[in-house]
Amino acid sequence: MIIPEVFVRPVLPGDGPAMAEIIRQVLVEYNVPKKGSAFSDPSMESFYKYYQVPRSVSWVLTDGEHIWGGGGIAPLENGESGVCELQKMYFRKEIRGQGWGERILSLALEKAQSFQYQQCYLETMPYMQAAQSLYRRNGFSYLEAPMGNTGHTVCTVWMSKTLLKA
């Protein structure tokens, strides 16, 4: 499949269904359980609205017609105020491995610092090795236990990166 030229832009109100579809496709592809993962997050049904709260932002990768993936940050659910969570960073299979994850992650970390977060947290699955490699290359390290209470009980890999010294 030939991918048209794509670009990153902030999420818009109509992007939610496409992002929910992508996220769910990737989770099914990786055999991630539906319960206890992003698959069943309430935010999936109000994607745009979810990222309109203070100190939150999300981007999509688009060709102007189709959404190819995206990601964002928001305050860590039931966590300390200085901690954000990298969230919903998923891409269609056709676009993976082309540096877009790096681009979205870079935007997210820059924005997290501008929002004065001291730490960025994320959760993933043990077999999502490419994602973990990206996170490690960008300064994330593994944690022994989860932070906050995201409801993602099937995610057993927790990572964080210090952004600003408190």
N, C-alpha and C positions, 0 to 999 in steps of 0.2 A: 504494500500500500504506500503510495506517495503522500507524504504529509505536507500540507501547504505551509507557507511561512507562518510562524506563530509568534506571539508576543505575550507579555505578562501585563495584566491590568487588575485593579481592585475588583473584588466581587461585586456584582450588581444584583438587584432583586430577582431577576429571572434566571440566575445561574444555579440556584439551589437544586432543582431536579437533576440537572446534568452532573453536578458534583456528587450528589447522593448516588446516582447510578454508577459513576466511576468508582467511588469508594466501595460500594457494595460489590462491584465486579471484581475488584482487586482482592477483597477479602474472601470472596468465593474462590477465586483463582488460587489463593494460598491456603484454602481450607480452614480459614479462621472461623471459629464458632460464631453464630449470629448473636447469641445471648452473651453478654459480658464483653462485647467489643463495640467499635464505632458503628457497626452495622445497625444496631438498635438504638443508637443515641437519639434522644428527643431533638437535639439540634439539627438532625438530618432533615427534619420536616420544616424547619424555619431557618435554613442555612444563612441567608443574608442577614436576617434580623439578629441572629446569634452574635454576629461579628460587629454589630452596631453599638455594643456596650463600650464604655470607656476602656481604653488601653487594650483594645482588640482590633485586629485587622486580618483580612484574608485576601488572597489573590487567586486569580485563575490564569491558566495558560490557554490561549484561544487563538484561532485563526480568523476571528471575526464572525464566524458562523457556528463553529463547534467548540466545545470546551474539551481540552485534552488533559486537564489535571489542575492541581493547585495546592494550596496550603495556607496556613495562617497561625496566628498566636492569639491567645486570650488568657485572662487571669486563670491560674490553676484552681480548679474547682475544689473548694474546701481546703485551700492551701494558704500559705503566708502571702501577704500583699505584695511582697517583693519578688514573687515567683510567677512567671508566665509558663504556659504550656504550648509547645509546638504541636499543632493539631491538623488533622485532616489533610496531611500531605500525601497525596496519591496521584498517580499518573496512569493513563492508558498504556498498555503494553507497547504500542507502536512508537511511543515517544520516550520511553525509558532509555537510560544510558546515553543521553545526549546533553547532559549538563543542566537540565532544567531543575532538577532537585536542588542542585548546588545554588542555582540562581534564586529560587524561592527561599531556601534556607538563609542565604545571605541577606535578602530583603527582610526576612523575619527577625534575624538577629539584630540588624541595624535598627529596625523599628522598636524592638524590645528595649534596646539601650536608650532610644529617644523617649520611650515611655518610662524610663527610670527603673526598669526591672533589674534586680541584682542577679537573678538566676533564670535560666531557661531549662525546663524539664520536658521530657518526652517519654512515651511508652511505645513499645513495639513488640513484635513477636520474635522468638529466638531464631526462626528460620528465615527471617527477612534480613539476610546477610548484607545485601547491597546497601540497604538503608543504614544498617549499623556502621558499615564502612564509611559512608558519607558523613555520618554524625561524628565518628571518631576523627576523621580527617579535619573536621571543623571544631575540634576542641571539646567534644562531649566525652564524658567518662561514665562508666557504669556505676550504678548504685546498688546497694544490698537489698533495698526495699522500696516500695512505691512511695510517692509523696502525694499529699492531698487525698481526694476521693473522687476519681474520675468515673467510676463505675465500670472501668475496663478490666474486669477481673481475670480475663484470659490472657492479658498482656503480662508477660513474665520477664521482660527486659525493660529496665528503667535506666535512663541516662539523664545527665544534667551538665550544664555548662555555666560557669560563673561569668557574668556579664559586667557588673560593676561592683566594686568593693563597697560594702555597707558603711 
